[in-house]
């Protein structure tokens, strides 16, 4: 079977920058395919897309930002996973700048963070925060996890701007910290666990 990598994240996390960074590597091609992955055969659609590398080291990636895109646990044993989450203050700033409505995005963020937590516990992979990417620590973990001989370039850091949605930010921040603490306590750091492809 072809190597498949899922980048599991949420809107406003910086995952688009991460995907662009991964695509610069000769072995990785990342798509945002808008496919619902419900059976391992669905991976054939992804791996049927063009790839710049034409040998067995090729990795097809898919960026998934919503809960319904993966609805089967069968992928947990046959794919690799990178989880990227970002604190709510910076996330909401990004969403507001991109003209998203705040209230629906708050609900989206709450449900998405919980789903990412559940998936990371079940599937293994690499768990990163936006800060891990910005300081370079996350890139080294990705290189080790995917066995990339050619290193990744530095992550483009964008300084978050302040906003005034204090009540929702505090509620979302508590949830973010709770799930991040539970995952890191369980896994002794950033790496959740390695899964073979």
C-alpha positions, 0 to 999 in steps of 0.5 A: 500500500502507498504511504499516506499521511493525514494532517489533522488540524482545525481552521486557523491553526496554521496548517496551510503553512505546514502543508505548504512546507511539507510539499516542498519536500521531494517525497511529500505531496499534500492535498486538501481533497474534500474526500470523506475517508470511510473505508481503506479503499478511499485511499486509492483516490488520494494515491491516484492523484499526481505526485512529483516522486515516482518511487516507493518513498512517495508520501501522499498527504491529506489536510483534514480540518473537519470531523466528518472527513474520517469516520472509520478507525481502520485508518489508524493502523495503516496511515501516519498522522500529524496533529496540529492544534493552536490556542484559541486566542490566535486561532480566533484571530485568524478566523476573524481576519478571514471573515468567519463568523465568530459564534459558529467558529467557537462551536467548531473549535470546541468540537474539533479540539475534542475530536483531535484529542480522541483521534490522537489517543487512538491512532498515534502519530505526532502531536504539535502545537503552533508554537512547536512549529514556530520554534523548530522543535516540531519540524525535527519531530516530523523529520524523524517520524517520516524518516525524511533525509532532507530537512524541512525549512523553517516554519513561517512565524506570524505574530498573533494579534489581540482580540476582545472576545474574552469570555469565549476565549477563556472557555475555549482556552480551558478546553485547549489546555485540558486536552493538551495536558492529557495528551502530553501527560499520557505521551511524555511530550510531543510524540504520541507514538509511532505507527508503521505504514 
